[in-house]
Amino acid sequence: MCGVALLGAFDRFNYGDLLFPVIAKREFAANSPLACVRTYALARSDLSRFGAEPTRSLRTLLQPGSLVEGDAVIFAGGGTIGAQWSAMHGNLLGRGGNVMLYYLHRLLGDDAVQALSRQRFGGCSALPWVIAPEDLPFPVPVAYNAVGASEVVNLSPELRSRTLETLGRASYVSVRDATSYALLAPVEAQAPLFMAPDSAVLMSEHFSVDWLAARASPALLARVDEAPYVCFQADVRYVRRHREAIVAALGEIYGRYGLPAALLPIGRYVGLEDQIALRELHARLKTPSFLVGGHASIWETMLVMAKASLFIGSSLHGAVTAQSFAVPHLGLDDPRRQKLGHYLATWDIAEQALCIAVHEMADLAGQALAVADEVRQSLRRHLIALSRRNFERMAGACAIAWA
C-alpha cells in the first residue's frame, strides 16, 4: 500500500480548488484502490458541510515520519505555480487580516512578509506550491496535476529561475494550458512535462445530475427545474466596475432568448467575494432572476451550472463545469486574470473559446447556443479521455499501481 498526499489550496471556499481532492480521491479509489489518500492544505480545515474534503495542515505533512518510501506528494490542481505565501495567507484571513498584511508589506517589504507567512505555516520552500523531494521529511516522488503557471511571469528573475529548477526535480509535471506549458518549457530538460485539461473536467463522470439533485435543497431544486436559465457569475470587483452594463446585458439575453438569470457565487473568500457582488447585482436587475445563496455546497453549485442553458462568467472552473456537462458557455474578459482565456484558447471549440466584454454578451450568447449538442458532447468525451490519460501517466511516474 502506498500513501498519496494531495496538496493544494483546499482550505478556503473556492469551488474549483475544493473539487480537486474530491475528484482525485475518486480516481484513486477506482484505479488504485490500495492507495491511502490524504488531503493537505496550508491550514487544517473542515469544509465538509459544503461537500469538501477536510484538510490536514502543511506543517503536519512536513513533520518527520509523515512520509515513507513508496509514498508520493501530488499537487492536485489549480493555478498554483507562482502563487506566493502572503497571497495564500491572505485568502485565509478576513478583511481585517488582509489590511494588516497590506500595511506589513508597506512597513517591512515583500521579502519579510513572505518569510513571516511561510513561517506561520511551517513552510520550507520559496513558494507554497512548489516543493522539491529534498524539502520533504522523506524524499518521495513529487508530481503536479494539470496545474496553472501563468503567475510565474510575476516572479522576480531569481525566483523564477529557482522555481523552474525545483520543478525540474519533480517526477511528473502537467499543466492545464498552452501558456503555462510555454512558461515551464525549460523544465522539460529535467522532468516529464505534459499538457492536460484541468482535472475537474472529470466531475460529470463521478457526479450525475440526478446525484447532485438528490443533495440540493428543495428550494434550489425548485428554481433550477422551473424554467431554462442563463447562469451568470463574476467577482465583486468585476461586477462593481461593470454593474449597469451587466444589468443591461442580462436584460437583453432575457429579451432575445427568454432566459432568466441564475446568479451563482463560485469564489467566496476575501479577494473574490462573488456572493457580495451578485447580491448587489440581483437588487438592480429588472428582468426575472434568482440568486443562489452564499452557503451553497459544491454539489449545489455544480448542479446550477449543469442544468443551465448557458453559462457566462469569469470563473475558470465555471467554464470547466460547463465543459464537463456539455453546457454552452462564454468567459468574461478580465485583464486582472488571464487564466480563463489561456485555458479556453487551449481546450475549447471556437464558438466557446472566448473571453468577451460585457456589451458582447447578448450577441455571442446566440453563437454559443447555436453549437450542436453533439459537438459539445464530443469535446466533453475528448477532454475526459485526456484527463484520465494524465492521471495514468502521473501514477506511473510516481510508481503508483494504476488499473
Order of alpha helices (4+ residues) and beta strands (2+ residues): beta-alpha-beta-beta-alpha-beta-alpha-alpha-alpha-beta-alpha-beta-alpha-beta-alpha-alpha-alpha-beta-alpha-beta-alpha-beta-alpha-beta-alpha-beta-alpha-beta-alpha-alpha
